[in-house]
Amino acid sequence: MTAPQQARADAPADRSPHPAPPLRRVLAHAAMETRIMLSNGEQLTVAVALPAMVLIGLWLLPLGRLEGVPSIDTAVAATFATALISTSFTSQAILTGFDRRNGVLRWVATTPLGRDGYLAGKILATLATHVLQVLVLGAIALIIGWRPELGGLLGAVPVWLVGTVAFGALGLLVAGTLRTEAVLAVSNLLFLLLVSVGGVAFPASSYPRILGGLVDLLPSGALGELMRACLAQGPFSPGSALVLMVWAVAGVAAVVRWFRWTDS
């Protein structure tokens, strides 16, 4: 063996390994989280199959429509809101809850990734899954007659981002405060309630005044109204934008205050 070969052979024993740069660690974690979400049949059902059923159902049935607006437009608005809640809230709550029970969160705190890197990776994985949802559900909608306007699509982007923060924070709050078994039940139940009667499938104007006022204060109601304003020519409500932002800020503050990284 030559001297250079001997030096390369001895190098690993002479040097301690160095962790990858922070960005690379976060991206690797985001890629892993995305693979986990997309390889899980239950998560795929929640992320794609259920929103697709909402799309077809609201397109065919005379439900949740706005006067003078094509049914496909109101169906797409409700579908995209459903997809956002399913991934940002339900999927993240379940996956994080199991990570917490299995000790993954405690272990992460001792690795170079750290807690901040773990959360950053989850955010990127959520956004990557959202992109897939929009592509798949948008393709289905285009096939059945959806013709989106560029201005509406651009307007939906900030709504989507704020909604992701609001529902992602709520998902982490559920995962970080309840036992895993309760996380599974609560996240699925809340998902069904928010979509069906929380202002996503049906606009607040379709409820009696008192109930409609309560729906307007829910993050799902605000998200539904804003999505309809962007994608279904519905009226834009500054109040809905304020409500969604308040839920996002309050949700993040609640996670910082009450999220527990272990079951103990």
C-alpha positions in Angstrom: 0.0 0.0 0.0 1.4 3.4 -1.0 1.7 6.3 1.5 -1.4 8.2 0.1 -3.5 5.0 0.2 -2.4 4.4 3.7 -3.3 8.0 4.7 -6.8 7.6 3.3 -7.3 4.3 5.0 -6.2 5.8 8.3 -8.2 9.0 8.0 -11.5 7.8 9.3 -9.8 6.5 12.5 -7.9 9.7 13.0 -10.8 12.1 12.5 -14.2 12.2 14.3 -17.1 12.5 11.9 -18.7 15.9 11.5 -22.5 16.5 11.1 -23.8 17.7 7.8 -24.6 21.4 7.4 -27.9 22.5 9.0 -29.7 23.0 5.7 -28.7 19.6 4.5 -29.9 18.0 7.7 -33.3 19.8 7.5 -33.8 18.9 3.8 -32.9 15.2 4.5 -35.4 15.1 7.4 -38.0 16.8 5.2 -37.5 14.2 2.5 -37.8 11.4 5.0 -41.0 12.9 6.5 -42.5 13.3 3.0 -41.7 9.7 2.1 -43.4 8.5 5.3 -46.5 10.5 4.6 -46.7 9.4 1.0 -46.0 5.7 1.7 -48.7 5.4 4.4 -52.0 4.2 3.0 -54.0 5.9 5.7 -52.2 9.2 5.2 -52.7 9.0 1.5 -56.4 8.4 2.0 -56.7 11.5 4.2 -54.5 13.6 2.0 -55.8 12.8 -1.5 -58.7 10.3 -1.5 -61.0 12.1 0.9 -60.5 15.6 -0.7 -61.1 14.0 -4.1 -64.4 12.6 -2.8 -65.3 16.0 -1.6 -64.5 17.4 -5.0 -66.7 14.9 -6.9 -69.5 15.1 -4.3 -69.8 18.9 -4.3 -69.5 19.0 -8.0 -72.4 16.6 -8.6 -74.7 17.5 -5.6 -76.5 20.8 -5.1 -74.6 21.5 -1.9 -72.4 24.3 -0.7 -72.9 26.4 -3.9 -72.8 30.1 -4.3 -75.5 31.8 -6.4 -74.4 32.4 -10.0 -71.1 30.5 -9.5 -70.3 27.2 -11.4 -70.5 24.2 -9.1 -67.0 23.1 -10.0 -65.6 26.4 -8.7 -67.2 26.1 -5.2 -66.3 22.4 -5.2 -62.6 23.2 -5.9 -62.5 25.8 -3.2 -63.9 23.4 -0.6 -61.6 20.6 -1.8 -58.4 22.6 -1.5 -59.4 23.7 2.0 -60.1 20.1 2.9 -56.7 19.0 1.5 -54.9 21.7 3.5 -56.6 20.7 6.8 -56.1 17.0 6.1 -52.3 17.3 5.8 -51.5 20.3 8.0 -53.7 19.3 10.9 -54.7 15.6 10.8 -51.7 14.0 9.3 -49.2 16.0 11.2 -51.0 15.5 14.5 -51.1 11.7 14.0 -47.5 11.4 12.8 -46.1 13.7 15.5 -48.2 12.0 18.2 -46.7 8.6 17.3 -43.2 10.1 17.2 -43.7 11.5 20.7 -45.0 8.2 22.1 -42.1 6.2 20.5 -39.5 8.5 21.9 -38.4 10.0 18.6 -38.9 13.6 19.8 -36.8 13.0 22.9 -34.1 11.4 20.7 -34.2 14.2 18.2 -33.2 16.7 20.9 -29.9 14.9 21.4 -29.0 14.8 17.6 -27.4 17.5 15.4 -30.8 18.0 13.8 -32.3 19.3 17.0 -35.8 20.3 17.8 -35.8 23.4 15.5 -34.5 21.3 12.6 -37.1 18.6 13.3 -39.9 21.2 13.1 -38.4 22.9 10.0 -38.3 19.5 8.3 -41.9 18.9 9.1 -43.0 22.2 7.7 -41.1 21.5 4.4 -42.6 18.0 4.2 -46.1 19.5 4.7 -45.6 22.0 2.0 -44.2 19.3 -0.4 -47.3 17.2 0.3 -49.5 20.2 -0.4 -47.8 20.6 -3.8 -48.6 17.0 -4.6 -52.2 17.5 -3.4 -52.7 20.6 -5.6 -51.3 18.9 -8.6 -53.4 15.7 -8.3 -56.7 17.4 -7.2 -56.2 20.2 -9.7 -55.7 17.7 -12.5 -58.9 16.0 -11.5 -60.7 19.3 -11.4 -59.4 20.3 -14.8 -60.6 17.0 -16.3 -64.2 17.7 -15.0 -64.3 21.2 -16.2 -62.5 23.6 -13.8 -61.1 26.7 -15.6 -59.1 28.7 -13.0 -58.1 32.3 -13.2 -54.5 33.3 -12.6 -55.5 36.1 -10.2 -57.5 33.7 -8.1 -54.7 31.2 -7.9 -52.2 33.8 -6.9 -54.5 35.2 -4.3 -54.9 31.7 -2.8 -51.2 31.3 -2.2 -51.0 33.6 0.9 -54.2 32.1 2.2 -52.8 28.7 1.9 -49.6 29.6 3.7 -51.4 31.3 6.6 -53.8 28.3 6.7 -50.9 25.9 6.8 -49.4 27.7 9.8 -52.8 27.9 11.6 -53.7 24.2 11.2 -50.2 22.9 11.5 -49.9 24.6 14.9 -53.2 23.1 15.9 -52.0 19.7 14.8 -48.8 20.0 16.8 -50.8 21.3 19.8 -53.0 18.2 19.8 -50.0 15.9 19.3 -48.0 17.6 22.0 -50.6 17.7 24.7 -52.7 14.5 24.4 -51.9 10.8 24.7 -51.3 9.1 21.4 -54.6 7.2 21.4 -56.5 10.4 22.0 -54.5 12.2 19.3 -55.7 9.7 16.7 -59.4 10.0 17.7 -59.4 13.7 18.3 -57.6 14.6 15.1 -59.9 12.5 12.9 -63.0 13.6 14.6 -62.1 17.3 14.4 -61.2 16.9 10.7 -64.6 15.5 9.9 -66.4 18.2 11.9 -64.4 21.1 10.5 -64.9 19.9 6.9 -68.6 19.0 7.2 -70.0 21.7 9.5 -67.1 24.0 10.1 -67.5 26.3 7.1 -65.4 24.3 4.5 -68.0 22.3 2.6 -70.8 24.9 3.2 -70.4 28.7 3.5 -71.3 30.4 6.7 -74.2 32.1 4.9 -76.0 28.8 4.6 -76.3 28.4 8.4 -78.8 30.2 10.7 -77.4 33.6 11.8 -76.1 32.5 15.2 -74.5 29.3 13.9 -73.1 31.2 11.0 -71.5 33.7 13.3 -69.8 30.9 15.2 -68.6 29.2 12.0 -67.1 32.6 10.9 -64.9 32.5 14.0 -63.5 29.0 13.3 -60.2 28.7 11.4 -62.0 26.3 9.0 -64.8 28.8 8.4 -62.2 31.6 7.7 -60.2 29.3 5.4 -63.3 28.2 3.5 -64.5 31.8 3.0 -61.1 32.9 1.8 -60.8 30.0 -0.6 -64.2 30.7 -2.1 -63.2 34.4 -2.5 -60.1 33.4 -4.4 -61.3 30.4 -6.4 -65.1 30.7 -6.6 -65.7 34.5 -7.0 -67.1 34.7 -3.6 -67.0 38.0 -1.6 -63.7 38.7 0.1 -64.1 39.2 3.9 -61.3 41.1 5.7 -62.7 39.6 8.9 -62.0 36.1 7.7 -58.4 37.0 6.9 -58.1 38.5 10.4 -59.6 35.4 12.0 -57.2 33.0 10.2 -54.2 35.2 11.1 -55.3 35.3 14.7 -55.6 31.5 14.8 -52.2 31.1 13.2 -50.5 33.5 15.7 -52.4 32.0 18.7 -51.7 28.5 17.6 -47.9 29.1 17.3 -47.9 30.7 20.8 -49.9 27.8 22.2 -47.4 25.3 20.8 -44.4 27.2 22.2 -46.2 27.3 25.6 -47.7 23.8 26.0 -46.1 21.4 23.5 -44.5 18.5 25.4 -41.7 16.6 23.7 -42.2 13.5 25.8 -45.2 11.6 27.3 -43.8 12.0 30.8 
